[in-house]
Amino acid sequence: MAEERSKIDEKYKWNLSEIYESDEAFEADFAKAREMIGKYPEWEGKMCESGESLCRALTELVTLEGVIEKLWDFAFLSYSVNTADNPSQAKMARVRSLSSEADSASWFVRPKLIELDEGRIKELFSECEGLSSFKRIIELAEARKPHTLDGEGERLLARLGDCLGTHSDIRSIFSNSELHFGKISGEGGERVELSEANYIDMLMSGERRVRRAAFKRLYKVYADFKNTFATTFNAYIKEKCTLAAVRNYENAITASTARDEVTPTIYENLITSVNESLDALYEYYELKRERLGLSKMHLYDVYASMAPDSQTKYTYDRAVELVLDTVRVFGEEYRSVMERGLLCERWVDVYPTRAKRGGAFSAGSAYTKPYILMNYTDSYNEVSTLAHEGGHSMHSYFSRRYNEPHNSSYTIFVAEVASTVNELLLAHKMLSECGSKNEKLYILDRIMDTYRATLYRQTMFAEFEKEVYSLVEGGTPLTADTLSEVYYGLVKKYFGPRVVCDGEIQYEWARIPHFYMNFYVYKYATCISAASAIVKRIESEGEEYVKKYIDFLKCGGSMSPLDSLKVCEIDMTDPRVVSAAVEDFRAAISEFRRVSEED
């Protein structure tokens, strides 16, 4: 059972009073934001009168957005450490509404910017030196000109903001609060309540009957409610397709990738490259079948470890030492900042406590620290998670340290690069220092599973999204049977002829929340591909290349994600980046075989 929060040493908990000392301070900023929202429409008729007026209008807007971000950070982080806290839930709801009000009050900014021709933009920049800080905002508005509506259209969409995107909330509440999976017999024979929270743990069980029971039970429940999930998902996709059409995009995938300043070509290249390398995945599953001693491998065996479980336990303080030693390669600024954050400045909320949100994340904004939530246990996986989330936070640190707040937010397209770089570097370091064969096999197993789960599984998800969106855009309604047929076909392709694709897996689409973040999952696969390339360059070229990597971290949102990656010489338009990551996966498989055959 999780510990009471009051019993955890303060140094292992966030100090959120650094954001707001009291509810009164929170309410003062909330009132300030509302006052700014009330006054902002005054800029509609005068923001482009001069360079100075445009600079002031944009400055006030980013200031308003900054206040809202800070309010959100406080509410969200407070809720995350105590999900039963109703006041924090209420604060989050109020800030969401406040953000929608801000969007409605500032709806005219993009339309006004795109009305400016090139000559007028040059005049405005020449009139006000401070306007150069907003060059990126103006460039993005210009790039989105073909997809920006007239004044009334933009005003209407802004007013609809609170109504759109609700399908994810509906799915989340239904799945997390109202689905009950019943009990199964655990490893000791005891009856265990099955949930989404412990499902993967059950699939990692060393007892096959436990894995099978969890798999069968979970998907029976999703099958029972397949029509509800299908109706919700169909409505979500229709909304995204409609919004793409309203904004004059060719289709939903083009609209989504445009937000990342890329084209569907990268999406297509990823799917093609991974499909051409499915033999490596088949080899991995065959290796797993052999190691587990199975005549036939089923889908409920996928998460079972191929290696003897490492018995090494890592205290949190030891995990910090290992992570800091890993990032030493990045130089003094990186390491010293991370050391202060992890040891002195309380970036991390470390241990699981009652009502605390599960999992791990890095969060915050330009107006707060780059906070990390953990639910630390003493396993190697948790050390790896700390390295991963620390990578996110250090990416945020460099982005914010070297850019103005409005140019500091990097896009999701590159968001998993720095975290995965840290994760892989830690694994390579641990592998080189392993003292036993079993430890080597355990680390190699974790490396292989990272590629399986991030490169291959996420690409399968991406291919599923592409197919079902195409069906909707072609006029085909997404029934539960249609979704299940498409998904099951992809499962059989990705797992290959030697894995038994149990029929229950056809309902897995219903339990993937990321499908309600349209065309999001492919970025996990592109990010691990970029990270693999970066790690190889760091390990082979050392300090000379590290400088280029740190320059990438410093880019933030000051340039497009593709251009920022080119700063460290990674070109994601080149399919060979993905192919090279596949080769790293193959190399891990070969190394596992070699080590396992050693005397």
Buried (B, 14 or more C-beta within 10 A) or exposed (E): EEEEBEEBEEEBBBEBEEBBEEEEEBEEBBEBBBEBBEEBEEBBEEBBEBBBBBBBBBBBBBBBBBBBBBBBBBBBBBBBBBEEBEEBBEBBEBBBEBBBBBBBBBBBBBBBBBEBEEEEBEEBBEBBEBBEBBEBBBBBBBEBEEBBBEEEBBBEBBEEBBEEBEBBEBBEEBBEEEBEBEEBEBEEEEEBEBBBEBBEEBBBBEBBEBBBBBBEBBBEBBBEBBEBBBBBBBEBBBBBBEBBBBBEBEBBBBBBBBEBBBBBEBBBBBBEBBEEBBEBBBBBBBBBBEBBEBEEBBBBBBBBBBBEEBEBEBEBEEBBBBBBEBBEBBBEEBBEBBBEBBBEBBBBBBBBBBEBBEEBEBBBBBBBBBBBBBBBEEBBEBBBBBBBBBBBBBBBBBBBBBBBBBBBBBBBBBBBBBBBBBBBBBBBBBBEEBEEBBBBBBBBBBBBBBBBBBBBBBBBBBBBBBBBBBBBBEEEEBBBEBBBEBBBBBBBBBBBEEBEBBEBBBBBBBBBEEBBBBBBBBBBBBBBBBBBBBBBBBEEEEEEBBEBBBBBBBBBBBBBBBEBBBBBEBEBEEBEBBBBBBBBBBEBBEBBBEBBEEE
